Amino acid sequence: MSQKQGGRADEARRKKRTAAAAAAAAVIVAIILAVSAAGRRESRAQAQAVAQGTAYLQKMENRSIETINQNVTSVRKKARAEAIASGKLSLWAQFDTSLLFGDSRIASFSEFEFLSEDKVMAHNGWTINNLKENIGQIAAKGPENLFIGVGSNDLQSNLGNGAEGYASEYLAVLKELQSKAPDTKLYVISIMPVNDKALSEAEYQALKNVDSYNAAVKKMCEDNGFTYIDTTSLCTDHADLYEPDGVHFKKDFYPFWGQMLADSLDL
């Protein structure tokens, strides 16, 4: 073979090797890209699976906590009822860390000596405006629970100019109270109805609107996390315990009312 022919052969072999190397490189690149794409898909799938699993576990955890809380509350109420029945726990001892605020009907809790005066902050004619005025004193007392029983006088003075306006003003006071006493749980007692004897009197005509006001107050409580206590059935069941004025209640009414309030507590 001549030198010229040998050179052409070497050049051909180099071209073959270069082509083979390029093909191999292309295959390697294709493999890398495929693996990378698969990795990204797998990573996304794994991330999605982890997110779904985390959400599921969180849901189960929340549901478990809610179930546990319900069971604990049920056990506490059962234990409390047994303690009361056996005489180991009096009804009124359950209000040791509570404060009752309100009008003349709330005031009778202490006037009838069911609760001591330091557990009751109430006065004839008081409204939610008086609640606002006493926020500082309430916060200073620092009760675990605050029961608020106002409304009749508010209706008579047309406070809020209607049910919705009244609920809005009530909410503003509760929000301010909540900000000053954040560790106190708030219980809003429904506006207690008067009987037909009172409604026949001109001075009590505004109290015919109790139901619409209570509906607005109840919704306000539900929307903002306050406990609403509906006393309507209590007043109906013990209609014979109204005072002759048809507005206030006799002494025998208060143990029934006290039991309703106590039943709302998480003891």
C-alpha angles and dihedrals in degrees: 000000000000123000090250092053091048091054092053091051092051091049091051092050091050091051091050091050091048092049091048091049091049091049091049091049091050090052091049092049091048090050092048092049092047092049091046093050091047089049092053091049091048091046091052091046091049092048091050091048091049091049092049091047092049092050091049093049091048090051091050091046092052091046091049092050091050091049091048091049091050091049093047091050091049092050092047093050092048092049090047092050091050091048091051092047091051093047094244093115124034121214093242095049087069089072095060092115096034137090126206117210127186153078133319094299091057090044090064091069087076097028089060087045097239090124130024118252092252088063094054129062106179143125140181111276098014121154137177087282088066089049089057091048092053100045091107093053092046091050090048091054089050099203118188089223131027120196113198119200113176136117113100093083090043091058093047091054091042091235108189093013093256143000098290093045091048092051089050093052090045090053093051090055093046091050091052091047090049091053092051096042105028094163094056117095112222123222118187115204115210119249103270115233125234123226131251092270091062093041089058089064119087094226093061100047092109089063090071085083095061094113096056092045092049091050090054093046092047092053091047090054094047092049093050105037100255120139112247118203114201110208097174096104091044091058092045094048091051100036089137090066097068116116116245090267089065092229109074130051136239122245093259090063094064101072088056091048092045091052091053091052092046091051089060093058122098097227 
